[in-house]
Amino acid sequence: MARAVTTRKKAAYTALAWAVGLLIFFPILWTFLTSFKPEATAIADPPVFLFFDWTTENYGDVQERSNYARYLVNSIIIAGGSTLLGVLIAIPAAWSMAFVPGSRTKDILLWMLSTKMLPAVGVVYPIYLISRDLGLLDSRIALVFILMLINLPIIVWMLYTYFKEIPVDILEAARMDGASLKNEILYVLTPMAVPGIASTVLLNIILAWNEAFWTLNLTTVNAAPLTAFIASYSSPEGLFFAKLSAASTMAIAPILIMGWFSQKQLVRGLTFGAVK
């Protein structure tokens, strides 16, 4: 009897998990399907789900109108550059907070996290003026630094959490063996925290890849990433839903593929230190 109840509970939880997963995935599926519809079918009421005349014309129109490769390269450079720079800064910062904490360490961590609550529109004007005066408008380097600073509190917090799970005795043993501070971080701490660092890197890439506010306000052509590529299909003449869906599919495909192949590493990193 107890086994039957347990089996029914597992089946119910499995069904619920699938239902939630499908609910979350449905907008992506709908966007994908709409990208293969003619414009008239894309705005049909009631909506047409599967039974329509499939066409790849929207993808051809998007390729003719926009240089997708340039937008893709900009996204890779901006997301990758901001992530790399942020991790290089965050590792020593998280190390000092985790293993050499001060009386105000927790206050500093909370203050860093509170900066994420600041509305971006509240600082867009001064950042725009600074970028203009430095000649960095519509440049990749400006977005690399801005997105790095925006996501740095999250990177530090995540790495701090992972580092706290590493026994301090191991680092003390390395110091007794004569390891310098640099060697302690590079050859002892970092290898042990690889799962946590990997999940932090993946999450930050996703956040930087999806950032739209700053990319739309600080870029026009040269440094425009894929978020600007999607926004370009909203025009004064109206929304072209089929072409917009094709552009959106092309923009999210690389990050979806990366997430799919790295999901085990991401889950492993997010549960790093959960079980001792």
C-alpha positions in Angstrom: 0.0 0.0 0.0 2.7 2.4 1.0 4.7 1.6 -2.2 1.6 2.3 -4.3 1.1 5.7 -2.7 4.8 6.5 -3.2 4.5 5.5 -6.9 1.5 7.7 -7.4 3.3 10.6 -5.7 6.3 10.2 -8.0 4.0 10.0 -11.0 2.2 13.2 -9.9 5.4 15.1 -9.3 6.7 13.9 -12.7 3.6 15.1 -14.4 3.7 18.4 -12.6 7.4 18.9 -13.6 6.6 18.2 -17.2 3.6 20.5 -17.1 5.8 23.4 -15.7 8.6 22.7 -18.1 6.2 22.7 -21.1 4.6 25.9 -19.8 8.0 27.6 -19.6 9.1 26.2 -23.0 5.9 27.1 -24.8 6.8 30.8 -25.7 10.0 29.6 -27.3 8.1 26.9 -29.2 5.5 29.4 -30.3 8.2 31.8 -31.5 9.9 29.0 -33.4 6.7 28.0 -35.2 5.7 31.6 -36.0 9.1 32.1 -37.7 7.9 29.6 -40.4 4.5 31.2 -41.0 3.6 33.8 -43.6 2.9 37.2 -42.1 -0.8 36.9 -42.7 -0.9 33.6 -40.8 1.3 34.9 -38.0 -1.4 37.5 -37.1 -4.4 35.3 -37.7 -7.2 35.3 -35.1 -7.7 32.7 -33.8 -4.1 31.7 -33.9 -2.9 28.9 -36.1 -0.7 26.4 -34.3 0.6 23.6 -36.6 -1.5 23.4 -39.7 -0.2 26.2 -42.0 1.9 26.5 -45.0 5.5 26.3 -43.7 8.0 28.7 -45.3 11.6 29.7 -44.8 11.0 33.1 -46.5 11.2 35.0 -43.2 14.8 33.7 -42.5 15.8 34.7 -46.0 14.3 38.2 -45.6 16.1 38.6 -42.2 19.4 37.6 -43.8 19.0 40.0 -46.7 18.0 42.9 -44.4 20.5 42.5 -41.6 24.1 41.3 -41.2 23.4 38.6 -38.7 27.0 37.5 -38.4 28.1 41.0 -37.3 25.4 41.1 -34.5 26.4 37.6 -33.4 30.1 38.4 -33.2 29.3 41.6 -31.2 27.2 39.5 -28.7 29.9 36.9 -28.3 32.6 39.6 -27.7 30.4 41.6 -25.3 29.1 38.7 -23.3 32.4 36.8 -23.3 34.5 39.9 -22.5 32.3 41.1 -19.7 32.2 37.6 -18.2 35.9 37.1 -18.4 36.7 40.5 -16.9 34.1 40.1 -14.2 35.4 36.6 -13.1 39.0 37.8 -13.0 38.0 40.6 -10.6 35.5 38.6 -8.6 37.8 35.6 -7.8 40.3 37.5 -5.6 37.4 39.6 -4.1 35.4 36.5 -3.2 38.5 34.9 -1.8 39.3 37.8 0.5 35.6 37.9 1.7 35.4 34.1 2.2 38.8 33.4 3.8 39.9 36.8 5.3 36.6 38.3 6.4 36.5 41.6 8.1 33.9 43.0 10.5 32.1 44.7 7.6 32.3 41.9 5.0 28.6 41.0 5.2 27.7 44.7 5.0 29.8 45.0 1.9 28.2 42.0 0.3 24.7 43.3 1.1 25.6 46.7 -0.3 26.9 45.2 -3.5 23.7 43.2 -3.9 21.6 46.3 -3.2 23.2 48.0 -6.3 21.2 45.5 -8.4 18.0 47.1 -7.2 18.9 50.5 -8.7 16.7 51.2 -11.8 19.0 51.3 -14.8 17.1 54.3 -16.2 18.2 56.3 -13.1 21.8 56.2 -14.3 21.5 56.0 -18.1 22.0 59.8 -18.6 25.3 60.1 -16.7 26.7 56.9 -18.2 25.6 58.1 -21.7 27.4 61.4 -21.2 30.6 59.7 -19.9 30.6 57.3 -22.8 30.1 60.2 -25.2 32.9 62.3 -23.7 35.3 59.3 -23.8 34.4 58.5 -27.4 33.0 55.1 -26.4 29.4 55.4 -27.7 28.6 52.5 -30.0 31.7 50.6 -28.9 32.1 47.1 -27.7 34.6 48.1 -24.9 32.0 50.4 -23.3 29.4 47.6 -23.1 32.0 45.1 -21.9 32.8 47.3 -18.9 29.2 48.4 -18.2 27.8 44.8 -18.3 30.7 43.6 -16.2 30.0 46.2 -13.5 26.2 45.4 -13.7 26.7 41.7 -13.1 29.8 41.9 -10.8 27.7 41.8 -7.6 26.1 38.5 -8.7 29.5 37.0 -9.7 31.1 37.9 -6.4 28.1 36.6 -4.4 28.1 33.3 -6.2 31.8 32.8 -6.0 31.8 33.8 -2.3 29.1 31.2 -1.6 31.1 28.5 -3.4 34.4 29.4 -1.8 32.8 29.2 1.7 32.1 25.5 1.1 35.8 24.8 0.6 37.6 23.7 3.9 40.0 26.4 5.0 42.3 23.7 6.3 43.3 22.9 2.7 44.4 26.5 2.0 46.3 26.6 5.3 48.1 23.4 4.4 49.1 25.0 1.0 50.5 28.0 2.9 52.5 25.8 5.2 54.0 24.1 2.2 55.2 27.5 1.0 52.5 28.4 -1.5 52.3 32.1 -2.3 49.0 34.0 -2.4 48.9 33.8 -6.2 49.7 30.1 -6.2 47.1 29.5 -3.5 44.4 31.1 -5.6 45.5 29.7 -9.0 46.5 26.2 -8.1 44.6 25.3 -5.0 41.4 27.3 -4.7 40.4 27.7 -8.4 40.7 24.0 -9.4 38.6 23.0 -6.3 35.9 25.5 -7.3 35.7 24.7 -11.0 32.1 23.6 -10.9 31.0 26.8 -9.1 33.1 29.0 -11.3 31.7 27.3 -14.4 28.1 27.8 -13.4 28.9 31.4 -12.5 30.4 31.9 -16.0 27.4 30.3 -17.7 24.9 32.4 -15.8 26.8 35.6 -16.4 27.0 34.9 -20.2 23.3 34.4 -20.3 22.6 37.6 -18.4 25.0 39.6 -20.6 23.6 37.9 -23.8 20.1 38.9 -22.9 20.8 42.5 -21.8 18.7 44.9 -23.8 18.4 48.2 -22.0 22.1 49.2 -22.2 22.7 47.7 -25.7 19.7 49.6 -27.1 20.7 52.9 -25.4 24.4 52.9 -26.1 24.7 51.3 -29.5 23.5 52.1 -33.0 25.4 50.1 -35.6 29.0 49.1 -34.9 28.6 47.5 -31.5 25.0 46.4 -31.7 24.5 42.9 -30.4 21.6 40.4 -31.1 19.2 42.2 -28.7 19.4 45.3 -31.0 19.1 42.9 -34.0 15.7 41.8 -32.6 14.6 45.3 -31.8 15.3 46.4 -35.3 12.1 44.5 -36.4 9.9 46.9 -34.6 9.3 49.8 -36.9 6.9 52.8 -37.2 5.0 50.8 -39.8 4.2 48.1 -37.2 5.4 44.8 -36.0 6.3 42.1 -38.5 5.6 39.1 -36.3 6.8 36.4 -38.6 10.1 38.2 -39.3 10.4 39.2 -35.7 10.0 35.6 -34.7 12.7 34.5 -37.2 15.1 37.1 -35.8 14.3 36.1 -32.2 14.9 32.4 -33.0 18.3 33.3 -34.6 19.2 35.4 -31.6 18.4 32.9 -28.9 19.5 29.8 -30.8 23.3 30.1 -29.8 22.6 30.6 -26.1 20.0 27.8 -26.1 22.5 25.4 -27.7 25.2 26.4 -25.2 22.8 25.9 -22.3 21.7 22.5 -23.6 25.2 21.2 -23.9 26.3 22.7 -20.6 23.3 21.9 -18.5 25.0 19.1 -16.5 27.9 21.5 -15.6 25.4 24.2 -14.7 23.4 22.0 -12.4 26.6 20.5 -10.9 27.8 24.0 -10.2 24.5 25.3 -8.7 24.5 22.3 -6.3 28.2 22.6 -5.5 28.7 22.1 -1.8 25.1 21.2 -1.1 26.0 17.8 0.1 29.1 17.2 2.2 
